[in-house]
Amino acid sequence: MLQRIKSILGIGKVAKEDIATSKTFCMMPWVHLHVTQYGTVTPCCQAPWDEANAFGNINKQSIEDIWNSKGIKEFRKTLAKDQRDTRCNGCYIKEEANLYSLRKATNEYYLHHFDRVINMKGDGSIDAEPVYFDIRFSNFCNFKCRICGPWSSSSWFREAEELGWVEGKQRLTQAVEDEDAFFEQFKKYLPHIEEIYFAGGEPLMMDQHYRILDMLLEAGLTNTYLRYNTNFSTFSYKGKDIIEDYWKKFTNIFLCASLDDNHARGEIQRKGQNWNKVLDKRKLLMQECPHIDFMLAPTVSILNVFNLPAFHREWTELGLVDVSAIFPSLLMQPEHYNIKAMPADMKAQVTTLYNQHYKWIMAQPTTDEFVRSTVANEFLRCIDYMNAEDMSSYLPALKQQSIAIDALRSENLADDAPELKTLLQ
């Protein structure tokens, strides 16, 4: 295999057996098509979304043309040589902090398509269809999360205007201008699709999400892997019941709930959330769709880092999740919410807290000991990441933005997150 790549590229290095140790190779451009809410097609959701870094634009080119465009062909060739691409810095930064990355996950999950790398032509083109789609149809969302903004939530727009963030911009951004034309070409890829990732905005409130599910049902493709990142606020939309009308008919669903904290803390961080309804929905999902793999997907920030272990313990002890059904994802930006920005004394407290939580996780019963260990180690890696750099220069921005948002919403963040009181005074 290695010789085949060398004959194509001259200096190729990646062979199937090398993937686990490679620090740069990623299967994404051989299997994955990511469309941003601006219509740009980029390496993945963690790469820059602008035109300059994109392979094309879905409103200007067809999927077929973009899939073997000059940009993606050069990208494939770079990765096949085991070389870095700056668009992948998000994964590199995580891996340098010993964190699990999307690159590593993709390599593990799509290793069975490595023949696409071997059979890649000299110009970087491939004779195979994308099998993994991630289309961010819009920024439409019913929440105004503090760590978010108008780029990912339309509900944020009015406040963003008052804060001076979005002058002259549109409230709602949409990926596809001519949806009928787009779905006509999308239809031909249905038989090849292995995975569709729905994220937002809020995907359960998007017409296009239901249109895709209807297409899959019509084609009898009910085993397609459906993966979600949802704020877990609603199961109904325009008369459609996601459980009864859809999820009960699909056999392979993985649902990540973006729940960062519990009770009033969760509600103030994710404005629009009703904690009692969150609990009701989790219980309903367990009852009606036990086949759905469910995971808590908190974003770790200054706002929730102190209470995340307590939240995890609460849901585990209530029987709402297995102890291994959580995966903390570290917030990188905005920098003033990054846990690296905390002062040294707070970092010391978090270090103690997370070491204790690691021991608690490892002592809990689980359905999967390997995953339990992986999750426990991610909490330890949060400590390593937090202590790797001093970003406390961003704390004034944390105070300034928190005061501004509190004023707009008639809230007081320090009331619900008292550990932040000294930082906000």
N, C-alpha and C positions, 0 to 999 in steps of 0.2 A: 504494500500500500504506500509506504513511504517513497519508494522508487517511482511510483506512478505520479505522485504529487511533484517530486523533484523533476520529472521529465516535463511536466506542464509548466512549472514556475521557475525551475532552475535552482532555486534556493529554498524550496519548500521544506518544512520541518515537522509538520503535524501528521502523526499517524494515529489510528484509532486508540492504540494502547498508550499514547502520550497525552490524551485529553485530560485525564485526572490530574496530571502534574503541570499542564500548560498554564501559564499565567496570563495569556492573552486570547487564546482561541475561543470562539463562541459559535455554536451551531445556528444562531439566530438567522443570518442572511440566507441560509439554505432551506429554512423551513417556515419562516415567520414574516408576516406582513403587518406592520403597525401604521395605522392612519391616525394622525392627531386631529383634534377638534378644529384645526385650521386647514385641514385637507392635505397637509404635508405627510409624506411617507418617510419615516425615519428608521434607524436601526432597531430601536425598541422604545418603550415608554420612558426609559431612563436616560436616553440620549437627548441632546438639544432638539427642539421642535421647529426651529426656524428653517426658512427656505435654503439658506446657505449650507446647512448640514444635512439636508434631505436628499433622498434619491429621486424625488419627483413630487408631483401634486396630483391627487386623485381627480381633481376638477379640470386638469389640463392634459392628463394622459390616462390611458387605460391601465388596469391592473397588470395585464400582460406586458405592456411596454415597460412599466416601472420595474417589474420583477426581473427583467434582464437589461435594465438600463445601465448606462456607463457608470453611474455612481455606485450602484450595488455590486456591479462586477468588480470594480476596483476595491471595494470594501471586502468582498470575499477573498480576493487575492491577497490582500494585506493580512487577514486573519489566518489564511491557509499557510502563510509564511511564518506564522507565530509571531507577528509583529503587532505593536500597539497602534490603536487608533484613538485619537483624543476624544472622540464621541463616546467612547466607552469608559471614560474616567470615573463615572459614578460607581461602576463595579470595581475598578482598580482600587479606588479609595476604600471601599468596604473591605476588600480582600486584604489590603495592607493593614487594616485594623483587625484582621482575623475574623471578619464577619462573613456570613453566608451571602452570596450574591446571586443576582438573576442570571448572570453568565454561567455560574456553576450549576444552578438548577436546570438551566436549559440544556447544558451539555449532558447532564445525567438523564434527563427525560427524553431527549431526542437523539441519543447515541445510535438508536436503531436506523437512523437516516444518514449515517456516516458515508454510505456509498455515494451520496450526492456530492460529497467533498472529493472522494476518489475519482468520480466520473466528471468532475467539473472540466469544462473546456479551457483551453489556454487563455481565452479572453475573459474568463470568469463567469461565463454564462452556464446555466444548467438546464437540462431537459426534464424538469420536474416541477410540479405545482406547489405553491405554498399550502401548508397543512395546518398552520397555526395563525389565526387571525385575531388582532386586537385593534378594533376600530372605535375610537373615541368620537362618537357622533356629535356630541355637543358638550357645553359646560353647564347644561341645565341641571339645577340642583335646588333642593328645598332647605338646605342647611347653610349656615354661615360660620363654619368652624374657625376658631381663632388662628390656627396654624395655616389656614388656607387663604384664598383671595379670589377676586373676580375671574381670574384665568381658569379656575376649575369650578367655580360656583356662580351661577347667574344671580343667586340671591344676595351675593356680596356686593353687587354693583352699586346700589344707592349709597351704601356706607363708604365704598371705595371712592365714589365721586366726592363725598364730603371730606374725605381724607386726602384728596388730591392725587389719587393713584391712577385714575383712568380717564383723564380729560380727553374728550374727542373720540373715545372708543365705544364699541357696541356692548350692550348688556349680554346678548346671547351670541355665542360663536358656534357655527355649525360646520362640520367637516365636509358634507356633501351638498352641492348645489342642486344637482338633478338626481333625486333619489331613485326615480324609476329607472333611469339609465344605469345608475350604479348597481342596483339590485339585479338588473337584467344580466350584467356581466358577472356579478357575484354568484349568480345561480349556477354557473357552469363549474364553479369550484367546490360546490357542496359535497359531491361524492368523495372528494379528496381530503376534506377537512377532518382533522383529528381533534382539534381544540379550538374553542372560541372563548376569548377572555372579554368579559363585560365589566367596564369600569366607567368612571364619569368625570365630572358631574355625578349624577345618580342614575345608574343604568336602568333601574326598575321603574323609572319615570320617563323613559324615552320610547317613542313610537317605534324607532328602528330596532330596538331590542326585541320587541314582540313580533315585528315583521320577520326577523331572522328565525325566531322560534317557530313561527307559523310555516316558514319555508322548510325547515327541518322536519316538522311533523308531516307536512304534505309529502315530503320525499321519503318518509319512513326512517329517517336517520336519528332515531331516538337514543342511540348509544353514543352520539357525539359528546365529547367531554366539554361540559359547560362550566366555566370557572368565573366566579363573581368577586368583585370588591364593591360592597354596598354599605350604605350608612344604616341599613337595617331598620328603616323607618316606616316602610309601607309594603304591603303584599297585594295591593290592588291598584289598578290604573285604568281609567276610562272604561269601567265595566269589566275589565279583565282581572281574574283572580289568579295570581301567579302560581299558587299551590295547586288549586283544583284544575285549572285550565292548562297548566304547563308542567310544573315540576313533577307532578305525579306520573307524568307520561314519559319523562326522561330518566334514564337509568344511571347516568354518570355525571353527578353534579358536585362541585366543590365550592362552598360558599365561605368567603372571608368577610367577616363583619368588622367594619371600621369603628370599633368601640375603644376609645382611648382611656376611659375612666368610668367610674360608677356613680350612681346617684346624682346629687346636685353638682358634683365636680364634672361629671360627664356632660351634663346639660349646659353648663356655662362654657365648657371648652368647645362643644359641638352644638352651637346655637340652633335650636329647632328640634333637638332631641327630647323625647319624653321617656324617662328611665323606666317607669312602670310599663309603658307600652313595649319597650325593648324586652323586658322580662316576659311579657305575655307572648310576644312573637317567637322568642326562643322556645318557650314551652309548646306553642302551637306547632312549630316546625318539627320538634322532637316527636310529637304525637302523630302528625299527618305525613311527614316525610322522613322517616328514620334512615332512609337510604342516602340522604344527603350528607356528605362530609362537611362538617362545620368547624370553622376555626376563628378564634379571636385574632384580629389583625391590628393591634394598637400601634400607633406611631409614637415612638418614645421622644418626648420633648421635656423641656424644663417644667411645663405645665402639669405633666402627669408622672414624671419619673419617680417621685416619692410614693405615690399611691398605687402604682401599677402592681406591685406584689400583692397588696391587699385586695385589689380587684380580682386578680387571678385566683387567689385563695378563695374568695367569696364564691365565684362561679363554680370552682371545682367542688367545694364543700356543699353547694346547693345541688350538685349533680347536673348542672347545666352543660358542663364540658368535661371531658377527660383532662387530666392534668397536662397532657401533651398537646392539647388542642389550642395552642396559642403560639404566635410567632411575632415577637417584638421587632419592629422595623425602625431603625434610627432616623430621626429627622436630621437632614443636613442643612436645609434652608427653609425659612429665613434664619440667618445665623443667630439672631437674638433669642430664638427658641431652642437652639442647639444646646444639648446638655454640656458641651465643652465650655459654654459661656458661664457656667455656674462658678461661684467663688470656691476657694479651696476647702473651706469648712463644710460647705454643702456637699461637695464631692466626697469628702470623707464619710459623711453620713450615708450617702447613697451606696458607697462601697460596702460599708457594714451591712446595710439593709439587703443588698443584692447577694452578698455572700451567704447571708442567712436564708434568703429565698431559694438559692441554689440547693442548699441542704434540704429544705422543705420539699422541693420538687422531687429530688432523688429518693425521698422517703415515701412518696405517695404511690399507691397502686396504679397501674396503667395497663392499657391494652397493647401498648407498643413500647418496650423498654428502650429501644434504639432512638425512637423519636423523643421520648422523655429526656434522655440524655442530651440529645441535640438541642432541645428547647432550654434545658437547664444551662447548657454552655452558652447559649445566646445571651442569657442574662449576665453571665460572667464577662462576655465580650463587650457588653454595654459598659462595664466598668473600665475595661482596657481602652475603649474608644473615648470615653469621657475624660480619662486622665492623660490621654496622649498629647493634649494641647491646651493651652490657656487662651480662651476666647472671651475672657471677661470684659474686654473692651466693648463688647456689644451690649452689655447690661443696660447702659443708658437708653438704648433703642428699645429694649424690652419694657422698661418703665414708661417711656414715652408712648409706645403703641398701646400698652395695656390701659393707661390712663385715658387715651383717646377713645378706645373701644368701650371702656366702661362708661364714659360720658355719653356716647351715642346710644348705648343699650340700657342705660340706667342700671348698671350692674356694678359689682365690686369683686373683682377676681380674688383679692386677698381674703374675702369672707369664706370662700369655698376652698381655697388653696392657701391656708394660713402660713405654710412654710415659705411662701413667696413674699410675705408682708414686708420684710426688711429690704427686699430688692425693689419694691414698688413705692416705698416711702420717699 
